[in-house]
């Protein structure tokens, strides 16, 4: 990638997410994957955007402790509905409840992105915001959707890259990859600043 003889640093994705890995593979990247062991609960009175930023940095820092010469990519996403954070549903019942609550409303996704150069202790950090306006959905439509797509590990209970697009009336934001969990446009900017260009 670089036009120098210096070896590229090891690229690490600080996440076990297959969705984030697939996004990086779209860019031709094959990072190591290391799942950080951190407490991902929000702090008391913490806003969703603040949670996404703090946890993105914390994930990268946790991995950096054992990886001294790496570029570490970390991300965290918090969905917000009417001022309250909503997480991964975990169960079909919770997924249905989330989608019913989102019907006809706008859900805002705050996706933190961190690139940490562990050899230089240099951090680039941002939070990208993307909003989704849901169609007015009835319970039968939601049931049909949940029968067709597995979303229990997805914040907001949908996959925008799949059938989930049928749930939406409008999308608003700079990078639709943010919805999947990794803002690639911002990440490409960060990597270029570390002399790790994609093109």
MOURNOR-V159297 format. One record per residue. PSI is psi in degrees with one decimal (* if undefined). OMEGA is omega in whole degrees, -180 to 180 (NA if undefined). D_FIRST is the distance of its C-alpha to the first C-alpha in Angstrom with 1 decimal. Layout:
BEGIN
psi = (PSI | PSI)
omega = (OMEGA | OMEGA)
d_first = (D_FIRST | D_FIRST)
END
This chain:
BEGIN
psi = (-50.5 | 146.3 | 49.7 | 169.8 | -4.8 | 137.3 | 145.5 | 145.3 | 158.1 | 134.0 | 126.4 | 133.7 | 115.6 | 67.4 | 148.4 | 4.8 | 125.7 | -27.0 | -44.1 | -38.3 | -42.1 | -35.7 | -42.7 | -34.9 | -28.8 | -29.1 | 3.0 | 16.8 | 142.7 | 75.3 | 157.9 | 150.8 | 125.4 | 122.6 | 118.7 | 145.8 | 88.0 | 161.8 | 116.0 | 10.7 | 145.7 | 150.2 | 160.1 | 132.0 | 13.8 | 134.1 | 150.8 | -41.8 | -40.7 | -39.1 | -46.0 | -41.4 | -47.1 | -44.1 | -32.7 | -46.6 | -43.0 | -39.1 | -45.5 | -42.7 | -36.3 | -42.3 | -35.2 | -24.8 | -27.9 | 3.7 | 86.9 | -13.1 | 69.7 | 158.0 | 117.1 | 122.3 | 126.3 | 148.6 | 152.0 | 142.6 | 134.4 | 124.0 | 144.8 | 126.1 | 117.7 | 43.7 | -2.1 | 141.0 | 139.2 | 137.5 | -159.6 | 137.0 | -41.1 | -36.1 | 159.2 | -38.6 | -44.3 | -37.8 | -43.9 | -41.3 | -40.1 | -45.4 | -36.1 | -41.6 | -29.8 | -15.8 | 124.1 | 7.2 | 174.5 | 128.4 | 131.5 | 129.3 | 123.5 | 114.6 | 110.4 | 143.5 | 130.1 | 135.2 | 116.5 | 121.1 | 104.3 | -21.4 | -31.2 | -2.8 | 45.0 | 132.5 | 133.5 | 132.9 | 136.1 | 160.3 | 122.1 | 135.7 | 134.7 | 131.6 | 148.4 | 123.8 | 119.0 | 144.8 | 163.2 | 116.2 | 141.4 | 164.1 | -35.0 | -40.7 | -41.6 | -42.1 | -43.5 | -43.5 | -47.0 | -24.0 | -27.4 | -20.9 | 135.2 | 113.4 | 14.6 | -20.1 | 21.1 | 125.0 | 130.1 | -8.7 | 40.4 | 164.2 | 107.8 | -25.1 | -4.0 | -139.3 | -16.1 | -24.8 | -25.7 | -13.2 | -12.5 | 148.6 | -35.3 | 152.8 | 144.0 | 115.2 | 174.6 | -27.6 | 105.2 | -18.4 | -22.9 | -36.8 | -32.0 | -18.6 | 4.3 | 112.1 | 97.0 | -35.1 | -46.1 | -39.8 | -41.4 | -41.1 | -46.1 | -44.7 | -38.5 | -37.1 | -21.3 | 15.9 | 40.2 | 68.1 | 147.8 | -37.5 | *)
omega = (179 | 178 | 176 | 178 | -179 | 179 | 176 | 175 | 176 | 178 | -177 | 172 | -178 | -176 | 173 | -174 | 176 | 180 | 179 | 178 | -180 | 177 | 178 | 178 | 175 | 180 | -178 | -179 | 178 | -176 | 164 | 176 | 176 | 180 | 180 | 179 | 180 | 175 | -175 | 178 | 176 | 175 | 180 | 179 | 179 | 178 | -179 | 180 | 180 | 179 | -179 | -179 | -178 | -177 | 176 | 179 | -178 | 178 | 180 | -179 | 180 | 179 | -178 | -178 | -180 | -177 | -170 | -178 | -174 | 166 | -173 | 179 | 178 | -178 | 174 | -177 | 176 | 177 | -176 | 176 | 179 | 175 | -179 | 179 | 173 | -174 | 176 | -172 | 179 | 179 | 178 | -179 | 179 | 180 | 179 | 179 | 179 | -178 | 175 | 180 | -178 | -176 | 178 | -176 | 179 | 174 | -179 | 179 | 176 | -177 | 177 | 177 | -180 | 169 | -177 | 174 | -172 | 178 | -179 | -175 | -178 | -174 | 167 | -171 | 179 | 171 | 179 | -178 | 179 | -178 | -178 | 175 | -178 | 168 | 171 | -172 | 174 | -176 | 179 | 178 | 180 | 178 | 179 | -180 | -177 | 175 | -173 | -175 | 180 | -172 | -173 | 179 | -178 | 176 | -179 | 175 | 175 | 172 | -177 | -180 | -179 | -178 | -180 | 179 | 180 | 179 | -166 | 172 | -178 | 175 | -179 | 179 | -174 | -172 | -179 | 175 | 177 | -180 | -179 | 173 | 180 | -180 | -173 | -178 | 178 | 179 | 178 | 176 | -179 | -179 | 179 | 179 | 176 | -179 | 177 | -175 | 177 | 179 | NA)
d_first = (0.0 | 3.8 | 6.5 | 8.7 | 10.5 | 10.8 | 10.0 | 8.4 | 11.5 | 13.1 | 12.8 | 16.4 | 18.3 | 21.8 | 23.7 | 25.3 | 25.1 | 24.2 | 23.9 | 21.2 | 19.3 | 19.7 | 18.4 | 15.1 | 15.0 | 15.5 | 12.0 | 10.7 | 10.7 | 13.1 | 14.3 | 17.4 | 20.4 | 23.1 | 26.1 | 27.4 | 31.2 | 32.5 | 35.4 | 34.2 | 37.5 | 38.0 | 40.1 | 43.5 | 43.6 | 39.8 | 38.5 | 36.0 | 33.3 | 34.0 | 33.7 | 30.3 | 28.9 | 30.7 | 29.7 | 25.9 | 26.1 | 28.4 | 26.2 | 23.2 | 25.6 | 27.2 | 24.1 | 23.1 | 26.5 | 25.3 | 21.6 | 21.4 | 17.8 | 15.9 | 14.6 | 17.4 | 17.7 | 21.4 | 23.5 | 27.2 | 29.2 | 32.8 | 34.8 | 37.8 | 41.0 | 43.7 | 42.6 | 42.3 | 39.3 | 39.1 | 37.1 | 36.3 | 39.6 | 39.8 | 42.8 | 43.8 | 46.6 | 44.3 | 41.9 | 44.9 | 46.2 | 42.9 | 42.7 | 46.4 | 45.9 | 43.0 | 44.9 | 45.4 | 43.5 | 40.2 | 37.8 | 35.2 | 32.1 | 30.6 | 27.1 | 25.8 | 22.1 | 21.0 | 17.8 | 19.1 | 17.4 | 19.9 | 19.4 | 20.3 | 22.4 | 20.8 | 21.4 | 20.5 | 23.1 | 24.4 | 26.7 | 26.4 | 29.7 | 30.3 | 33.9 | 35.4 | 38.9 | 40.6 | 43.2 | 46.6 | 46.6 | 49.6 | 49.7 | 49.8 | 46.5 | 44.9 | 46.3 | 45.0 | 41.5 | 41.6 | 42.9 | 40.0 | 37.0 | 36.3 | 35.6 | 37.1 | 33.8 | 32.8 | 33.8 | 36.3 | 37.1 | 35.0 | 31.7 | 30.7 | 28.4 | 31.4 | 35.2 | 35.1 | 34.5 | 38.2 | 39.3 | 38.0 | 39.7 | 36.9 | 33.5 | 32.6 | 29.3 | 25.9 | 23.8 | 25.5 | 22.8 | 24.6 | 27.6 | 25.8 | 24.8 | 21.4 | 20.8 | 17.4 | 17.7 | 18.5 | 15.8 | 13.1 | 14.9 | 15.0 | 11.3 | 10.7 | 13.6 | 12.0 | 9.0 | 6.9 | 6.5 | 7.1 | 7.3)
END
